[in-house]
């Protein structure tokens, strides 16, 4: 199935690359790739996190093909504070435990930016680049230059 991720267009940056920075679902030092089921959710996620500063950078939209079944985390299984901003330590601990436990190469998680009941087919993906099945299951298909620039 096809999925998407949005990355800053920096020289030498790979569409399947990752860093050590923390995020909502990972602690510092636990690499994780974030992706979405629809391309537009990437823009919403990044814009709501970083704000208008995103217009100052160039971006690439990456299309990924992910083979096989992907386990899904239901919102009812999450800590009560999972939607909080800034992101809570509880979700970082959850995602870090999932990644370090090598439970699966990919996990579907709900987006805290949209109402789950209204958009059940739109979700985020956590991808563990250190999982032994990562290279077999996750393939970069295509990338496009995109921007947040709004012309008036």
N, C-alpha and C positions, 0 to 999 in steps of 0.2 A: 504494500500500500504506500501511497505517496504522502510525505510530510514535509514541513518547511521549517527553516530557521533563518534568523536574520543576524548578520554579523557586520561589524564595522569593516569597511574595505581598506585594510591596512596591507602594505607591502609584505608579502610572504605569508600572509594569514591563510590557513586552509579551511575549507568549508566543513571539514570534520575535525578541526582543531579544537583545543580546549585550554583553559588556564587553571590556575590554582585558587582563583578568587572565590569568596563565598557567595552564595545566593539564597533564595528562599528555601531551596531544597538541599543545600550542601554547605558544610562548614569549610573554612579555609583549609586547603591542602587536599581536599577530596574533589578531583576533577569530575565535572559533569557537563554534558551537552544538553542544552534546553532547546526544544523544538515544539511545534504546534501542528494540530491537525488541519488547520486552514491558514493560508498565508496572511490574511488580514489580522488574525489574532496575534501574530508576531509584532505587528506594528502597534497594536493597542497595548500589549504588554510592555514593550520598550518605551513607548511614549508616556505611559502612566508611571513608569519607574524613573525615567531620566528627565522628563519634561521637555520644554522647547529646545534644550541644548542639542537634541538629536538632529536638528536642522543644520548644525554646523559641521556635520560629518557626512562622508559618503558611505553607502551601505551596500551589501550584497544579500539578496534573497537566495537561499540555498534550497534546492529541492532534493529530498532524500527518499530513497526506496527502502522500506523496512520489511523484511520477509518474516513470516511466521506469526504466531499468536503473540499478542502483547497483553500482559496482565494489567488489570485496571484497579486503581485505588478508588474506592467509593468515599465520598465526602463524609459519610457517617463513621468511617474508620479513622478520621483525622482528629487531632486535638481541637478543642473548642476555639483556640486562638489562631487557627491555621490561616485565616484571612487577614489577620492584623497587619498593619503597616506602621513601622517597618516590620519586616518578616520576623516571626518569633523563632527563638532557639529551638522550640519543639519540632518545627518542620525541618529545620536544618539537621537536627539529630536523627529524625526519621529517615530523610533522604540519604544521609551519610551512612547510617546502618544498612539501608538497602544496598547502596553501592559497595560498601566494604564486605557485605555478606555475599556478594556475587549472586544474588537471588535471580536476576534476569538481566539481559543486556538493555532492555527498554521497559519503562513503566508509564502507563497512562495516569495522569493526575489531573484533578479539576483546576480550572483557572479561577483565581479569586477576583478577576476583573469583570467577569460576566456571570449572570445568574444561570447556574447549572440547569435548572428546570426548563429555562427558555431555550437553551442551546445545548442539548445533550450530546450532539455530535462534534462539538467544539471543545477541545481539551488540550492540555499541554503534555509533552512527553519529556521524561527524564531519560537520558541515554548515558550508559556507563561505558566510557571508552576503554576501561581496563578489563571489562568482562571478556572471557575467553571466546565468546561467540560474536563479539562486536564486529569484527571485520567480515564475518560471514553473513551477518544479518543486516547491517547498515551500509548502504551504498550511496555515494554522492551521484546524483543524476544530472543536475544542471545548476547553473548559478546565473543570476541576473543582477546588473547594476540597478539600484533603486535609491530613492531619496525620500526624505520627509519634507522637502521644499514645497512651499505653497506659493504660487504666483498669484498676484492680484491684478 
